[in-house]
Amino acid sequence: MDTRLEETVKVLISEDSMEARLYLSSTPPSWGESATDLYTVENIMDFLKEKGVKAGIDKPLIQSIIINKLYDTYHVIAKGKPAVNGTDGFFTYHFKTQIDNKPKVQADGSVDYRNIEMYESVTKDQEVVTYTPATKGSFGYDVKNKFLSCIPGKDQTALKGEGFYVSEDGNHYYSNLTGKIELGQDNSLRITNTLEIKTDVDMTTGDVVFGGDVIIHGNVMTGTSVRCKGNLTILGSVEEANIYAGGTIEIKAGMQGGHKGSVVSDADVWGKFFESTSIHCKGDFHANSIMNCDLFCESNIYVTGRFGIIVGGSTTCSGNIEATIIGNLSEVKTMINAGTNPNTITEISALEAEIKDDENKLEKLHEVRRKMNQITNPTDAAKFQETLEQIENSITALSAELKDKSAVLSQKLFLISTYSSSKINVMKFLYPGVYITINGLHYNSRDTFTNVTLKDTGGQVQVINNFS
């Protein structure tokens, strides 16, 4: 280093040694010669190193200072690199980890008791949690080239629980099923397709909508509704409520629908009793008694037990009906329908006519397409191609529609063949006032019968005594 620079060059290092400033003087030195001739990048770099500045030096800036004669002021010509500590790993939850199950006050001041949050729902394969791994951090240095260490972040323990799967890198958690999700106090993740409600379902809990099974330990009160995609079990009773399940419905203590309540199931329905309720089930129906209900069952009906009675209302099924008692001594009007519904025959005829008409249309479209494909040099090629594409689209759409209609027709024909032999079995009493229809054939009970079976015997409903 040229010692003459000591008189005209100054270096200031910050207290934390993370910054260095350079000062070049324009004042003539004591030896009388111009000091600026000594201001070269190499000399200044040597000077800085001699003063302890060894890292983070901005060499292009020094060159600029010299070239542009930026003298008599301090310039930051060196900076250290701070150490950056690593960040701890953390989970991002894509669901509400805390449920506010308090009723909401609406804009008009009223309280919404219907739409109360009881749980957080998720769907199958939905990402529910994302984990961001810890970072190691980065080391640093000061202008004196002193090493600055960093503290690495800490990774979190993987989540434990049930009902989810994790990506290969361990950073993405997905739901294994459609259901409810909750985060435990021990940070465990639990996803189940069963929702258990320990209390009654009423205006304080709000309506229930769930994508899996539901178990209600209490009652379902008037003015509420319960909808689930799985099985529904109600350990208590049901009042004037609306019930739907994609699976089986079981009502342990029965239902008093008050002509406002309804039960709809895509599978079986079980219950102690049903009174003044609208019921539709695609599977079998089981109860101890049905009173003044509007029941439509797509399979079989079993109203059994010591007092297994059907009285009042309309009871319809595609299969068989088995009951202990139908009607009562007061001869309350009771409608019983079994087997093939005349409406189904009408629907089949209409569907067959539609299919025939569509087949004719499809045949004509194929003929038009065949003729167009024989044309080699159309006058308007663009218009010709557009028309041909429209025909192709029409053929595709009509073919798909025909396929769907044919499937529906096959299903209806299958039901007719399956339930054409439907019968009604009454194990104890069939009372007067019962209007019976089997496969479209009518029979009015004007007497009291004991232990009989009613069935279609080729054009009429026959009452067969089971004792004989």
Sine and cosine of phi, psi and omega as CSV:
sin_phi,cos_phi,sin_psi,cos_psi,sin_omega,cos_omega
0.00,0.00,0.66,-0.75,0.05,-1.00
-0.98,0.20,0.90,-0.44,-0.10,-1.00
-0.93,0.38,-0.31,0.95,-0.01,-1.00
-0.90,0.43,-0.36,0.93,0.00,-1.00
-0.93,0.37,-0.31,0.95,-0.02,-1.00
-0.85,0.52,-0.47,0.88,-0.08,-1.00
-0.99,0.13,-0.47,0.88,-0.12,-0.99
-0.89,-0.45,-0.12,0.99,-0.04,-1.00
-0.88,-0.47,0.71,-0.70,0.05,-1.00
-0.80,-0.60,0.57,-0.82,0.05,-1.00
-0.77,-0.63,0.79,-0.61,0.06,-1.00
-0.90,-0.44,0.80,-0.60,0.04,-1.00
-0.95,-0.31,0.77,-0.64,-0.03,-1.00
-0.89,0.45,0.31,-0.95,-0.07,-1.00
-0.87,0.50,-0.58,0.82,-0.01,-1.00
-1.00,-0.01,0.09,1.00,0.04,-1.00
0.88,0.47,0.40,0.92,-0.01,-1.00
-0.99,-0.16,-0.01,1.00,-0.03,-1.00
-0.47,-0.88,0.60,-0.80,0.05,-1.00
-0.75,-0.66,0.67,-0.74,-0.02,-1.00
-0.90,-0.44,0.56,-0.83,-0.04,-1.00
-0.87,-0.50,0.69,-0.72,0.01,-1.00
-0.81,-0.59,0.83,-0.56,0.08,-1.00
-0.91,-0.41,0.82,-0.57,-0.06,-1.00
-1.00,-0.02,0.59,-0.81,0.08,-1.00
-0.99,-0.11,-0.09,1.00,-0.02,-1.00
-0.93,0.36,0.72,-0.70,-0.01,-1.00
-0.86,0.50,0.68,-0.73,0.00,-1.00
-0.96,0.26,0.16,-0.99,-0.09,-1.00
-0.93,0.37,-0.41,0.91,-0.03,-1.00
-0.99,0.16,-0.06,1.00,0.18,-0.98
1.00,0.00,-0.29,0.96,0.03,-1.00
-1.00,0.02,0.30,-0.96,0.01,-1.00
-0.96,0.29,0.81,-0.59,0.01,-1.00
-0.97,0.24,-0.34,0.94,-0.09,-1.00
-0.91,0.41,-0.34,0.94,0.05,-1.00
-0.93,0.37,-0.38,0.92,0.02,-1.00
-1.00,0.08,-0.15,0.99,-0.05,-1.00
-0.99,0.16,0.99,0.15,0.13,-0.99
-0.91,-0.42,0.35,-0.94,-0.02,-1.00
-0.87,0.49,-0.67,0.75,-0.04,-1.00
-0.90,0.45,-0.69,0.72,-0.01,-1.00
-0.90,0.43,-0.67,0.74,-0.03,-1.00
-0.92,0.40,-0.64,0.77,0.03,-1.00
-0.88,0.48,-0.67,0.74,0.04,-1.00
-0.89,0.46,-0.65,0.76,0.00,-1.00
-0.88,0.47,-0.70,0.72,-0.01,-1.00
-0.88,0.47,-0.70,0.72,0.00,-1.00
-0.90,0.44,-0.60,0.80,0.03,-1.00
-0.90,0.44,-0.54,0.84,-0.01,-1.00
-1.00,0.06,0.02,1.00,0.08,-1.00
0.98,-0.20,0.00,1.00,0.01,-1.00
-1.00,0.00,0.95,-0.32,-0.14,-0.99
-0.83,-0.56,-0.13,0.99,-0.09,-1.00
-0.61,-0.79,0.41,-0.91,0.05,-1.00
0.94,0.33,0.37,0.93,-0.08,-1.00
-0.98,0.17,0.73,-0.68,0.02,-1.00
-1.00,-0.03,1.00,0.05,-0.08,-1.00
-0.90,0.44,-0.66,0.75,0.04,-1.00
-0.88,0.48,-0.54,0.84,0.03,-1.00
-0.93,0.37,-0.65,0.76,0.03,-1.00
-0.87,0.49,-0.68,0.74,0.02,-1.00
-0.89,0.46,-0.64,0.77,0.01,-1.00
-0.91,0.41,-0.64,0.77,0.01,-1.00
-0.87,0.49,-0.67,0.74,-0.03,-1.00
-0.94,0.35,-0.74,0.68,-0.05,-1.00
-0.89,0.45,-0.69,0.72,-0.07,-1.00
-1.00,0.00,0.07,1.00,0.05,-1.00
0.80,0.60,0.77,0.63,-0.01,-1.00
-1.00,0.07,0.95,0.31,-0.12,-0.99
-1.00,-0.07,0.13,-0.99,0.16,-0.99
0.88,0.47,0.46,0.89,0.11,-0.99
-0.49,-0.87,0.43,-0.90,0.00,-1.00
-1.00,0.08,0.68,-0.73,0.05,-1.00
-0.82,-0.57,0.67,-0.74,0.07,-1.00
-0.98,0.21,0.95,-0.30,-0.07,-1.00
-0.92,-0.38,0.05,1.00,0.04,-1.00
-0.46,-0.89,0.69,-0.72,0.05,-1.00
-0.72,-0.70,0.65,-0.76,0.10,-1.00
-0.99,0.15,0.18,-0.98,0.07,-1.00
-0.93,-0.36,0.91,-0.40,-0.02,-1.00
-0.92,0.40,0.54,-0.84,0.13,-0.99
-0.95,0.32,0.63,-0.77,0.02,-1.00
-0.91,-0.41,0.89,-0.46,0.03,-1.00
-0.93,0.36,0.52,-0.86,0.06,-1.00
-0.94,0.34,0.38,-0.92,0.06,-1.00
-0.99,-0.16,0.56,-0.83,0.04,-1.00
-0.94,0.34,0.51,-0.86,0.08,-1.00
-0.92,0.39,0.48,-0.88,-0.01,-1.00
-0.50,-0.87,0.41,-0.91,0.01,-1.00
-0.98,-0.19,0.65,-0.76,0.15,-0.99
-0.93,-0.36,0.88,-0.48,-0.06,-1.00
-1.00,-0.09,0.81,-0.58,-0.01,-1.00
-1.00,-0.08,0.57,0.82,0.06,-1.00
-0.42,-0.91,0.27,-0.96,0.01,-1.00
-0.97,0.25,0.88,-0.48,0.00,-1.00
-0.99,0.11,-0.26,0.96,0.08,-1.00
-0.80,-0.60,0.80,-0.60,-0.02,-1.00
-0.98,-0.20,0.83,-0.56,0.08,-1.00
-1.00,-0.02,0.99,-0.14,-0.07,-1.00
-1.00,-0.07,0.45,0.89,0.07,-1.00
-1.00,0.00,0.61,-0.79,0.03,-1.00
-0.88,0.47,0.57,-0.82,-0.06,-1.00
-1.00,-0.04,0.67,-0.74,0.10,-1.00
-1.00,0.07,0.83,-0.56,-0.06,-1.00
-1.00,0.06,0.13,-0.99,-0.10,-1.00
-0.86,0.51,-0.55,0.83,-0.03,-1.00
-1.00,0.10,0.08,1.00,0.03,-1.00
1.00,-0.06,-0.19,0.98,0.03,-1.00
-0.98,0.22,0.27,-0.96,-0.04,-1.00
-0.94,-0.33,0.78,-0.63,0.00,-1.00
-1.00,0.03,0.97,-0.24,0.01,-1.00
-1.00,-0.05,-0.11,0.99,-0.11,-0.99
-1.00,0.10,-0.71,0.71,-0.14,-0.99
-0.98,-0.19,0.85,0.53,-0.01,-1.00
-1.00,0.03,0.72,-0.70,0.03,-1.00
-0.96,0.27,0.87,-0.49,0.04,-1.00
-0.96,-0.29,-0.41,0.91,-0.07,-1.00
-0.30,-0.95,0.19,-0.98,0.08,-1.00
-0.95,-0.30,0.81,-0.58,-0.06,-1.00
-0.98,-0.20,0.46,-0.89,0.05,-1.00
-0.68,-0.74,0.30,-0.95,0.04,-1.00
-0.92,-0.39,0.32,-0.95,-0.03,-1.00
-0.86,0.51,0.68,-0.74,0.02,-1.00
0.93,0.36,0.19,0.98,0.08,-1.00
-0.97,0.24,0.70,-0.72,0.08,-1.00
-0.96,0.26,0.84,-0.54,-0.09,-1.00
-0.95,-0.31,-0.44,0.90,0.00,-1.00
-0.60,-0.80,0.65,-0.76,0.13,-0.99
-0.87,-0.49,0.75,-0.66,0.04,-1.00
-0.97,-0.24,0.79,-0.61,0.09,-1.00
-0.98,-0.19,0.92,-0.38,-0.09,-1.00
-0.90,0.44,0.36,-0.93,0.08,-1.00
-0.91,0.41,0.48,-0.87,0.09,-1.00
-0.97,-0.26,0.48,-0.88,-0.05,-1.00
-0.97,0.23,-0.38,0.93,-0.11,-0.99
1.00,0.07,0.00,-1.00,0.01,-1.00
-0.67,-0.74,0.63,-0.78,0.01,-1.00
-0.97,0.25,0.33,-0.94,0.00,-1.00
-0.72,-0.70,-0.13,-0.99,0.03,-1.00
-0.38,-0.93,0.36,-0.93,0.10,-0.99
-0.97,-0.25,-0.04,-1.00,-0.07,-1.00
-0.94,0.35,-0.26,0.97,0.06,-1.00
-1.00,0.02,0.10,1.00,0.00,-1.00
0.92,0.40,0.53,0.85,0.09,-1.00
-1.00,0.09,0.73,-0.68,-0.02,-1.00
-0.94,0.34,0.75,-0.66,0.03,-1.00
-0.91,-0.41,0.89,-0.46,-0.07,-1.00
-0.99,0.13,0.31,-0.95,0.03,-1.00
-0.81,-0.59,0.29,-0.96,0.03,-1.00
-0.96,-0.27,0.88,-0.47,-0.01,-1.00
-0.94,0.34,0.50,-0.87,0.04,-1.00
-0.95,0.30,0.31,-0.95,-0.02,-1.00
-0.96,-0.27,0.71,-0.71,0.06,-1.00
-0.99,0.15,0.50,-0.86,0.04,-1.00
-1.00,0.08,0.45,-0.89,0.11,-0.99
-0.94,0.35,0.65,-0.76,0.00,-1.00
-0.85,0.52,0.56,-0.83,0.00,-1.00
-0.92,0.38,0.63,-0.78,0.08,-1.00
-0.94,-0.34,0.29,-0.96,0.03,-1.00
0.53,-0.85,-0.53,-0.85,-0.06,-1.00
-0.52,-0.85,0.35,-0.94,0.11,-0.99
0.99,0.11,0.31,0.95,0.00,-1.00
-0.57,-0.82,0.29,-0.96,0.12,-0.99
-0.76,-0.65,0.34,-0.94,-0.14,-0.99
-0.86,-0.52,0.60,-0.80,0.04,-1.00
-0.91,0.42,0.27,-0.96,-0.06,-1.00
-0.86,0.51,-0.58,0.81,-0.01,-1.00
-0.99,0.15,-0.05,1.00,0.05,-1.00
0.97,0.22,0.17,0.98,-0.11,-0.99
-0.97,-0.26,-0.11,0.99,-0.05,-1.00
-0.75,-0.66,0.79,-0.61,-0.01,-1.00
-0.94,-0.34,0.78,-0.62,-0.04,-1.00
-0.85,-0.53,0.55,-0.84,0.04,-1.00
-0.95,0.31,0.70,-0.72,0.01,-1.00
-1.00,0.09,-0.16,0.99,-0.10,-1.00
-0.37,-0.93,0.16,-0.99,0.11,-0.99
-1.00,-0.04,0.83,-0.56,-0.05,-1.00
0.01,-1.00,-0.55,-0.83,0.00,-1.00
-0.94,-0.35,0.45,-0.90,-0.04,-1.00
-0.78,-0.63,0.60,-0.80,0.05,-1.00
-0.51,-0.86,0.52,-0.85,0.03,-1.00
-0.96,-0.29,0.88,-0.48,-0.05,-1.00
-0.96,0.28,0.24,-0.97,0.01,-1.00
-0.91,0.42,-0.41,0.91,0.03,-1.00
-1.00,-0.02,0.31,0.95,0.02,-1.00
0.92,0.40,0.40,0.92,0.06,-1.00
-1.00,0.03,0.55,-0.84,-0.04,-1.00
-0.96,-0.27,0.80,-0.60,-0.06,-1.00
-0.76,-0.66,0.87,-0.50,0.06,-1.00
-0.85,-0.52,0.84,-0.54,0.00,-1.00
-0.74,-0.67,0.38,-0.92,0.06,-1.00
-0.98,-0.20,0.34,0.94,0.06,-1.00
-0.83,-0.56,0.84,-0.55,0.07,-1.00
-0.97,-0.25,0.86,-0.50,0.04,-1.00
-0.96,-0.28,0.81,-0.58,0.06,-1.00
-0.92,-0.39,0.91,-0.41,-0.12,-0.99
-0.98,0.20,-0.26,0.96,-0.09,-1.00
-0.93,-0.38,-0.12,-0.99,0.15,-0.99
-0.94,0.33,0.44,-0.90,0.19,-0.98
-0.99,-0.12,0.93,-0.37,-0.04,-1.00
-0.59,-0.81,-0.27,-0.96,-0.06,-1.00
-0.93,0.37,-0.30,0.95,0.02,-1.00
-1.00,0.08,-0.39,0.92,0.05,-1.00
-1.00,-0.09,-0.43,0.90,-0.02,-1.00
0.99,0.10,0.02,-1.00,0.00,-1.00
-0.95,0.32,0.40,-0.92,-0.01,-1.00
-0.91,-0.42,0.82,-0.57,0.10,-1.00
-0.74,-0.67,0.85,-0.52,-0.10,-1.00
-0.56,-0.83,0.54,-0.84,-0.07,-1.00
-1.00,0.02,0.05,1.00,0.01,-1.00
-0.74,-0.67,-0.60,-0.80,0.04,-1.00
-0.99,0.13,0.49,-0.87,0.04,-1.00
-0.76,-0.65,0.73,-0.68,0.11,-0.99
-0.85,-0.52,0.87,-0.50,0.02,-1.00
-0.94,-0.35,0.88,-0.47,-0.07,-1.00
-0.99,0.17,-0.32,0.95,-0.01,-1.00
-0.96,-0.28,-0.56,-0.83,0.00,-1.00
-0.97,-0.24,0.30,-0.95,0.12,-0.99
-0.94,-0.35,0.91,-0.41,-0.20,-0.98
-1.00,-0.02,0.20,-0.98,-0.03,-1.00
-0.84,0.55,0.66,-0.75,0.08,-1.00
1.00,0.05,0.05,1.00,-0.02,-1.00
-0.93,-0.36,0.12,-0.99,0.08,-1.00
-0.61,-0.80,0.49,-0.87,0.05,-1.00
-0.76,-0.65,0.81,-0.58,0.02,-1.00
-0.74,-0.68,0.76,-0.65,0.07,-1.00
-0.54,-0.84,0.38,-0.92,-0.02,-1.00
-1.00,0.00,-0.27,0.96,0.00,-1.00
-0.97,-0.24,-0.55,-0.84,0.03,-1.00
-0.99,0.11,0.53,-0.85,0.00,-1.00
-0.84,-0.54,0.84,-0.54,0.05,-1.00
-0.87,-0.50,0.84,-0.55,0.04,-1.00
-0.89,-0.45,0.92,-0.38,-0.07,-1.00
-0.97,0.23,-0.35,0.94,0.03,-1.00
-0.99,-0.16,-0.53,-0.85,-0.01,-1.00
-0.95,-0.32,0.16,-0.99,0.01,-1.00
-0.81,-0.59,0.70,-0.71,0.04,-1.00
-0.98,-0.18,-0.62,-0.79,-0.03,-1.00
-0.98,0.19,0.96,0.29,-0.05,-1.00
-0.81,-0.59,0.24,-0.97,0.04,-1.00
-0.94,-0.34,0.83,-0.56,-0.11,-0.99
-0.86,-0.52,0.74,-0.67,0.09,-1.00
-0.65,-0.76,0.63,-0.78,0.10,-0.99
-0.57,-0.82,0.63,-0.78,0.10,-0.99
-0.97,0.26,-0.30,0.95,0.04,-1.00
-0.91,-0.41,-0.50,-0.86,-0.03,-1.00
-0.97,0.25,0.61,-0.79,0.10,-0.99
-0.93,-0.37,0.78,-0.63,0.06,-1.00
-0.78,-0.62,0.86,-0.50,0.02,-1.00
-0.91,-0.42,0.97,-0.23,-0.16,-0.99
-0.88,0.47,-0.66,0.75,-0.13,-0.99
-0.97,-0.25,0.14,0.99,0.08,-1.00
1.00,0.03,0.04,-1.00,-0.11,-0.99
-0.63,-0.78,0.76,-0.65,0.13,-0.99
-0.93,-0.37,0.99,-0.13,-0.16,-0.99
-0.99,0.14,-0.27,0.96,0.03,-1.00
0.85,0.52,0.47,0.88,-0.03,-1.00
0.89,0.46,0.23,0.97,0.05,-1.00
-0.84,-0.55,-0.40,0.92,-0.03,-1.00
-0.99,0.17,0.44,-0.90,-0.01,-1.00
-0.61,-0.79,0.48,-0.88,0.06,-1.00
-0.74,-0.67,0.83,-0.56,0.03,-1.00
-0.75,-0.66,0.80,-0.60,0.00,-1.00
-0.69,-0.72,0.64,-0.77,0.10,-1.00
-1.00,0.07,0.10,0.99,0.03,-1.00
-0.67,-0.75,-0.69,-0.72,-0.03,-1.00
-1.00,0.06,0.36,-0.93,0.12,-0.99
-0.80,-0.60,0.75,-0.66,0.04,-1.00
-0.81,-0.58,0.61,-0.79,0.07,-1.00
-0.18,-0.98,0.43,-0.90,0.02,-1.00
-0.91,0.41,-0.76,0.65,0.07,-1.00
-0.44,-0.90,0.35,-0.94,0.08,-1.00
-0.69,-0.72,0.78,-0.63,-0.01,-1.00
-0.73,-0.69,0.77,-0.64,0.06,-1.00
0.79,0.62,0.78,0.63,-0.08,-1.00
-0.75,-0.66,0.60,-0.80,0.13,-0.99
-1.00,0.00,0.81,-0.59,-0.11,-0.99
-0.75,-0.66,0.70,-0.71,0.10,-1.00
-0.64,-0.77,0.86,-0.51,0.04,-1.00
-0.71,-0.71,0.59,-0.81,-0.01,-1.00
-1.00,0.02,-0.28,0.96,0.04,-1.00
-0.97,-0.22,-0.50,-0.86,0.05,-1.00
-0.99,0.13,0.42,-0.91,0.04,-1.00
-0.88,-0.47,0.74,-0.67,-0.02,-1.00
-0.76,-0.65,0.76,-0.65,0.06,-1.00
-0.36,-0.93,0.26,-0.97,0.12,-0.99
-1.00,0.07,-0.48,0.88,0.03,-1.00
-0.34,-0.94,0.52,-0.86,0.10,-0.99
-0.78,-0.62,0.84,-0.54,-0.03,-1.00
-0.79,-0.62,0.87,-0.49,0.07,-1.00
0.82,0.58,0.67,0.74,-0.01,-1.00
-0.96,-0.28,0.38,-0.92,0.16,-0.99
-0.95,-0.31,0.99,-0.10,-0.14,-0.99
-0.93,-0.36,0.80,-0.61,0.12,-0.99
-0.82,-0.57,0.87,-0.49,-0.05,-1.00
-0.84,-0.55,0.76,-0.65,-0.04,-1.00
-1.00,0.06,0.05,1.00,0.04,-1.00
-0.74,-0.68,-0.87,-0.49,-0.07,-1.00
-0.93,-0.38,0.44,-0.90,0.02,-1.00
-0.88,-0.48,0.77,-0.64,0.04,-1.00
-0.81,-0.59,0.94,-0.34,0.07,-1.00
-0.88,-0.47,1.00,-0.03,-0.20,-0.98
-0.83,-0.55,-0.11,-0.99,-0.09,-1.00
0.97,-0.24,0.06,-1.00,-0.06,-1.00
-0.85,0.52,-0.65,0.76,0.00,-1.00
-0.88,-0.47,0.65,0.76,-0.01,-1.00
-0.94,0.33,1.00,-0.10,-0.18,-0.98
-0.85,-0.53,0.63,-0.77,0.19,-0.98
-0.91,-0.41,0.87,-0.49,0.00,-1.00
-0.58,-0.81,0.70,-0.71,0.01,-1.00
0.96,0.27,0.20,-0.98,0.09,-1.00
0.93,0.37,-0.32,-0.95,-0.03,-1.00
-0.78,-0.62,0.80,-0.60,-0.01,-1.00
-0.85,-0.53,0.88,-0.48,-0.08,-1.00
-0.77,-0.63,0.68,-0.73,0.10,-1.00
-0.53,-0.85,0.37,-0.93,0.03,-1.00
-1.00,0.07,-0.34,0.94,-0.04,-1.00
-0.97,-0.25,-0.74,-0.67,-0.04,-1.00
-0.98,-0.19,0.41,-0.91,0.11,-0.99
-0.87,-0.50,0.77,-0.63,0.07,-1.00
-0.81,-0.59,0.84,-0.55,-0.05,-1.00
-0.59,-0.80,0.43,-0.90,0.08,-1.00
-0.97,0.22,-0.72,0.70,-0.02,-1.00
-0.68,-0.74,0.66,-0.75,0.15,-0.99
-0.81,-0.59,0.81,-0.59,-0.07,-1.00
1.00,0.08,-0.13,-0.99,0.06,-1.00
-0.46,-0.89,0.04,-1.00,-0.06,-1.00
-0.90,0.43,-0.42,0.91,0.00,-1.00
-0.99,0.17,0.00,1.00,0.02,-1.00
0.83,0.56,0.66,0.75,0.09,-1.00
-0.88,0.47,0.74,-0.68,-0.03,-1.00
-0.86,0.51,0.84,-0.55,-0.06,-1.00
-0.73,-0.68,0.84,-0.54,-0.04,-1.00
-0.98,-0.19,0.82,-0.57,0.00,-1.00
-0.81,-0.58,0.83,-0.56,-0.01,-1.00
-0.79,-0.62,0.73,-0.68,0.01,-1.00
-0.64,-0.77,0.41,-0.91,0.07,-1.00
0.99,0.12,-0.45,-0.89,-0.07,-1.00
-0.94,0.34,0.81,-0.58,0.03,-1.00
-0.99,0.16,0.74,-0.67,0.04,-1.00
-0.81,0.59,-0.51,0.86,0.04,-1.00
-0.89,0.46,-0.55,0.83,0.01,-1.00
-0.91,0.42,-0.64,0.77,0.05,-1.00
-0.88,0.48,-0.69,0.72,0.02,-1.00
-0.89,0.46,-0.68,0.73,0.01,-1.00
-0.88,0.47,-0.65,0.76,-0.01,-1.00
-0.90,0.43,-0.69,0.73,0.01,-1.00
-0.88,0.48,-0.70,0.71,0.01,-1.00
-0.90,0.43,-0.64,0.77,-0.02,-1.00
-0.93,0.37,-0.65,0.76,0.04,-1.00
-0.89,0.46,-0.63,0.78,0.03,-1.00
-0.91,0.41,-0.66,0.75,0.02,-1.00
-0.89,0.45,-0.68,0.74,-0.02,-1.00
-0.90,0.44,-0.67,0.74,0.02,-1.00
-0.89,0.46,-0.68,0.74,0.02,-1.00
-0.89,0.45,-0.68,0.73,0.01,-1.00
-0.91,0.41,-0.62,0.79,0.03,-1.00
-0.89,0.45,-0.62,0.79,0.05,-1.00
-0.91,0.41,-0.67,0.74,0.04,-1.00
-0.88,0.47,-0.66,0.75,-0.03,-1.00
-0.91,0.41,-0.63,0.78,0.03,-1.00
-0.89,0.45,-0.64,0.77,0.02,-1.00
-0.92,0.40,-0.64,0.77,0.03,-1.00
-0.89,0.46,-0.67,0.74,0.04,-1.00
-0.88,0.47,-0.62,0.79,0.00,-1.00
-0.92,0.39,-0.68,0.73,0.04,-1.00
-0.88,0.47,-0.70,0.72,0.01,-1.00
-0.88,0.47,-0.65,0.76,0.00,-1.00
-0.87,0.48,-0.68,0.73,-0.01,-1.00
-0.93,0.37,-0.64,0.77,0.00,-1.00
-0.91,0.41,-0.57,0.82,0.00,-1.00
-0.93,0.36,-0.27,0.96,0.04,-1.00
-0.99,0.11,-0.23,0.97,0.02,-1.00
-0.99,0.16,0.85,-0.52,-0.08,-1.00
-1.00,-0.09,-0.57,0.82,-0.05,-1.00
-0.78,-0.62,0.98,0.18,0.00,-1.00
-0.92,0.39,0.53,-0.85,0.00,-1.00
-0.88,0.48,-0.75,0.66,0.03,-1.00
-0.90,-0.43,0.99,-0.11,-0.10,-0.99
-0.87,0.49,-0.65,0.76,-0.04,-1.00
-0.91,0.43,-0.73,0.68,0.01,-1.00
-0.90,0.43,-0.63,0.77,0.02,-1.00
-0.87,0.49,-0.72,0.70,-0.02,-1.00
-0.91,0.42,-0.63,0.77,0.01,-1.00
-0.89,0.46,-0.70,0.72,0.01,-1.00
-0.90,0.44,-0.66,0.75,0.00,-1.00
-0.89,0.45,-0.65,0.76,0.03,-1.00
-0.91,0.41,-0.62,0.79,0.04,-1.00
-0.89,0.45,-0.65,0.76,0.03,-1.00
-0.91,0.42,-0.69,0.72,0.02,-1.00
-0.86,0.50,-0.70,0.72,0.01,-1.00
-0.90,0.44,-0.64,0.77,0.01,-1.00
-0.91,0.42,-0.65,0.76,0.03,-1.00
-0.89,0.45,-0.70,0.72,0.00,-1.00
-0.89,0.46,-0.72,0.70,-0.03,-1.00
-0.92,0.40,-0.69,0.72,-0.03,-1.00
-0.93,0.37,-0.59,0.81,0.04,-1.00
-0.89,0.45,-0.68,0.73,0.02,-1.00
-0.91,0.42,-0.66,0.75,0.01,-1.00
-0.90,0.43,-0.66,0.75,0.04,-1.00
-0.89,0.46,-0.63,0.77,0.02,-1.00
-0.89,0.46,-0.69,0.72,0.01,-1.00
-0.91,0.42,-0.70,0.72,-0.01,-1.00
-0.90,0.43,-0.62,0.79,0.01,-1.00
-0.91,0.42,-0.61,0.79,0.03,-1.00
-0.91,0.42,-0.67,0.74,0.03,-1.00
-0.90,0.44,-0.68,0.74,0.02,-1.00
-0.88,0.47,-0.70,0.72,0.02,-1.00
-0.86,0.51,-0.65,0.76,0.01,-1.00
-0.90,0.43,-0.68,0.73,0.00,-1.00
-0.92,0.40,-0.64,0.77,0.04,-1.00
-0.91,0.41,-0.59,0.81,0.05,-1.00
-0.90,0.44,-0.68,0.74,0.00,-1.00
-0.89,0.45,-0.64,0.76,0.01,-1.00
-0.89,0.46,-0.70,0.71,-0.01,-1.00
-0.93,0.38,-0.53,0.85,-0.02,-1.00
-0.96,0.26,-0.68,0.74,-0.14,-0.99
-0.97,-0.25,0.18,0.98,0.01,-1.00
-0.91,0.41,-0.35,0.94,0.01,-1.00
-0.98,-0.20,0.40,0.92,-0.02,-1.00
-0.86,0.51,0.51,-0.86,0.03,-1.00
-0.58,-0.81,0.28,-0.96,0.03,-1.00
-0.87,-0.50,0.86,-0.51,-0.04,-1.00
-0.94,-0.35,0.88,-0.48,0.02,-1.00
-0.93,-0.37,0.93,-0.38,-0.14,-0.99
-0.98,0.21,-0.46,0.89,0.04,-1.00
-0.88,-0.47,-1.00,0.04,-0.16,-0.99
-0.87,-0.50,0.71,-0.70,0.20,-0.98
-0.92,-0.39,0.91,-0.41,-0.13,-0.99
-1.00,-0.10,0.31,-0.95,0.13,-0.99
-0.89,0.46,0.39,-0.92,-0.01,-1.00
1.00,-0.04,0.05,1.00,0.03,-1.00
-0.99,-0.16,0.82,-0.57,-0.01,-1.00
-0.97,-0.25,0.90,-0.44,-0.15,-0.99
-0.92,-0.39,0.68,-0.74,0.11,-0.99
-0.77,-0.64,0.81,-0.59,0.07,-1.00
-0.80,-0.61,0.87,-0.50,-0.03,-1.00
0.79,0.62,0.60,0.80,0.04,-1.00
1.00,0.07,-0.07,1.00,0.02,-1.00
-1.00,-0.08,0.71,-0.70,-0.13,-0.99
-0.97,-0.23,0.53,-0.85,0.08,-1.00
-0.50,-0.87,0.78,-0.62,0.05,-1.00
-0.96,-0.29,0.83,-0.55,-0.01,-1.00
-0.98,0.18,0.87,-0.50,0.01,-1.00
-0.92,-0.39,-0.06,1.00,0.01,-1.00
-0.80,-0.60,0.15,-0.99,0.10,-1.00
-0.99,-0.13,0.84,-0.55,0.00,-1.00
-0.92,-0.38,0.48,-0.88,0.01,-1.00
-0.84,-0.55,0.80,-0.60,0.07,-1.00
0.78,0.62,0.95,0.31,-0.05,-1.00
-0.78,-0.63,0.31,-0.95,0.12,-0.99
-0.84,-0.55,0.73,-0.68,0.04,-1.00
-0.93,-0.37,0.73,-0.69,0.01,-1.00
-0.42,-0.91,0.25,-0.97,0.03,-1.00
-0.99,0.16,0.88,-0.48,-0.01,-1.00
-0.93,-0.37,0.60,0.80,0.06,-1.00
1.00,0.01,0.88,0.48,0.08,-1.00
0.94,-0.34,-0.16,0.99,0.06,-1.00
-0.46,-0.89,0.35,-0.94,0.06,-1.00
-1.00,0.01,0.83,-0.55,0.00,-1.00
-0.95,-0.31,0.67,-0.74,0.08,-1.00
-0.99,-0.16,0.89,-0.45,-0.06,-1.00
-0.94,-0.34,0.82,-0.58,0.03,-1.00
-0.97,0.24,0.83,-0.56,-0.07,-1.00
-0.97,0.25,-0.17,0.99,0.02,-1.00
-0.98,0.21,-0.44,0.90,-0.08,-1.00
-0.99,0.16,0.00,0.00,0.00,0.00
